[in-house]
């Protein structure tokens, strides 16, 4: 049902001159917009008296049938109430943060004698240390797992910690010191905790230097095994931090906010800087909003984004013009954030050279949010057809990649994208035992062309090859040898190097010497990169599974009393032979279909394998 035209008759005397919030509703009683005002009467007059320059505001006012107001004692209460009402009603004409979840944080509980590093989404005033936030849950969990390997803190929850009587699998994998069973003193454990805290607090250089010193000392004492442990830990730490750019020399915690207004809408970006390092970012886009909306948008955004459970830094950087647009609302928003943080919060203008660069970067990210949103409006099939100069839309895409390990396990993987989704039922894996030991990617691609033609339709509208001009020419030549010159539209994607820290890729087409001019970060290139990553993951994954099957047959099936079904169950549960050898009798007895007798028999076989 469409909104009715406005029948609202504004009468100034019907509205107070106090601060508060107002709710504009349509004929069906649905809330269209929630706003706040220092003076409700004056604010509403601006809507219903005189000409409105903003097309969005005109469209809103045309649909308003009634206006409800809620008077508050202060402007701060009005801003808080506005944020609460926006979250409740999710009005069409407001900016609404679609994701109500807080971002992921790392939590180090310093109140426990043996702290653990946990993942959480909420900040609680319990004396714990919090690190983050991370916008990508996947990357945060990957980092957390890497930290677990580097720093063997306990992984179990407090309840499990109190009741455990034997070390868990993490201890056998050297990812926990097993404080639950007294294998490490509290003093030694706290040394590790301080190391973790220093690393996450941005003092990684100091931690690495200390570890290197201990590595050299162990080497001089001929304790080469211990020296190797320090060496591996240093390497892992450097790998973990290499993607975090240092942007502030004084190790500050702050967020930098930037906006970009375009005819299509308003983009906003928040950069998270922790201990001087640019950790992550969050981008937003609101169509139909523009520069004129910023005085209302910014206070509302701050009140919604920085919730009581969120990590709130001591400082939020904004360009001067944004602070000027907010006026007294800037102080009100800072007061709200300070109450939620439990400590002062400054909304400040960028001053130092580094802060100005950071503010400019936030603005550039906001502009990118607008560009990506605009590009997203054009469907991928039409966009690819235009950008790759095919003259038509693309329906079915097949991406192919060759993988091997030192020439062994030669195979090609193929993934399919059709009708807006990855069509996993059409994925194929091609093995080439006749090429075993050659490591010849070109020969494997030529064999793939033959096998793919033999398998018959449905044919692809586009075949994307992971590789450069050589790989593309190989597929083109294979089609020509089969008498199918030009039967498939072809393209290849190749890594071109790094620019400004961002990995770029080049797209090649037959008959062109140079790559296509596709914008880095553009929708079409991002999509092709996504296809390349999907086929790479699929091909490497099938190769790893094949290697695991070989290892399974040679290592596990050779044990007495273990058949294929049991071997599969053991492999899925413990992941590798080391994990299986570390399994206790109780771990085995708890598996589905295992009794005590079977568990004892397999445990004895594993004991025998360990001794040899």
C-alpha positions, 0 to 999 in steps of 0.5 A: 500500500502506498503512502497517502498524500499529507493531510496534516495541518500544522498549528504552531500552538499545538507544539511546545517550545521545549527540547524533545523528539518528534515522530512523523507518521503516515496514514497507516500510523507507521513511523516515517521519521524520528527527529530531535530538537532543542525547540520542537515548535521551531523545528517542526515549523521548518518542515511545514512552513515555507519552501523545502529545498531537499527533495527527500524532505519534500517526499517525507512531508508529503506523506505525513498525516500526524506528528507525535512529540515526546518532551525531554528535560535536556538536549542529551535526553532528546538525542538518547531518546531519538536513538532508542526510537530509531532502533525500535521503529526503523523509520524509512527516512532515518539513517538506520544501522542495519547491523545491531550486533557489536563488532568482535573484540578480544577479551583478556580477563585479568581478574583470573589467576590464569587468564584466557584470551576470549572472543566477545562482542560486549564490553563489561566493566569487570577489569578485563582488557579489550582489544579491537574491534574487528569488523570481520568475524572471520578474520578476527577468529583467524587472528585469534587462532594464530594468537592461540598458537603463538601464546599457549594460554588456556582455551577452556572456560572457567567452569571447565577449568575448575573441573578438569582432571587431565590436560586437554588436546590443546596441551598435546598440540602445544597450544596450552600450558595446561594450568588447569592441572597444575602443569605451569606455575602462576608466576610463569603463566603471568609472564606469558599473559604480560607478553600477550598484553604487550603484543595486543597493546601495540608493543609488538616490537619490544616483545619480538626483541625480547624473544630474539634475545632469548632465542640467541641465548638458547642457541649459545647454550646449545638448546637448539630446540628451545631456540627454534621455538622462539624463532617460530614464535617471532616469525608468527608474530611478524606475520600477524602484525604485518598487515597493520599499518602504523599511522600514529607515532604516539600509540593512541587509541582513536576512531577517525570519521569521514563523510562523502556526500554525492547525488546518489547518497551519503557515505560514512566511514569509521577507521579504528586505530588502536595503539597507533595501528590502523586495525580495521574500518566500517563503511556505511551508505545511505541513499537519498541523504546529502550534505544538508542532512549532516547536522541531524545525521552525525549526532544520530549516528554517534548515538547509535554506533557507540552503544553501551556494550561497544568499545569506545575510544578516548577520542573520535576525530572529525573534520572541522566542518563536521564539528561546525555542522554539529554545533552544540550537538557535538558536546552533547554526543561527547557527553553521552559517549563519555557516560557509556565509556566511563571515562572522558571522550573527545570529539576533536578536529584532526591537528597533527600531520598524521591525524590529518592524513588519517581524516583524509583516509576516512573521507576517501573510504567514505567516497569508496562506500558511495562508489561501491553502492552505486556500482552495486545497482548494475547487475553483474551479468550486464556489468561484466558483458559491458566491461569485458567487451562481450556485447551481451550479458553473462549467464554461466561462468566457469572458472578453472585453476591448476594446482599441484605440490612440487609437481605431485597431485596434478589436478584442475578444479572448476567452479561455476557461477550461474543465476546469481549464485555459486552452483556447487552441484556443477563443481568439478575436479579433474585429476591428471595422473599422466602428468604426475611429477611434471609440474606443467601447468600449461599441459594440465590446462590443455588436458582440462580443455579436452576433458571439459569438451568431452563432458559436454554442455551446458557451456559457459558464457565465459571461462575465467582462467587463473593465470596470465596471458600464457595460460589464456593462450593455452586454453585458446589453443586447446579450443582451436585444436578441437575445431572450436575456435572462438566457441567460448568467451575467455578471460584470465586473471593474474596478479600484477603486484602491490600498489599502496598496500593493496593487491591488484589483479589484471584481466586479459582477453584473447587478441589484446596485448594489454590487460583491460582497464578495470578500476581497482576496487571496482565491482566487476574486478572484485567479482572476478577476484571472488571467482578466482579465490573460489576456484583456488580454494576449491582446487587446493582443498580437493588436493589437500583432501586427496593428500589426507586420504593418502596419509590416512591409508598409509598411517592410520589404516595400517594400525591393527583394528582400524578399518576405513569407516573408523579411520574416517571418524578418527581423522574427522575428529582429530584432524591429523596423526599428531592430534590422534596420537595425543588423544587420551583413552577417554577421548577415544571412548567418547566417540560415537560407536566406540566402547571401552574395549575398542577404545583400549585396543586403538589406544594401545595401537597408537601407543605402539606407533608413538614408541616407533 
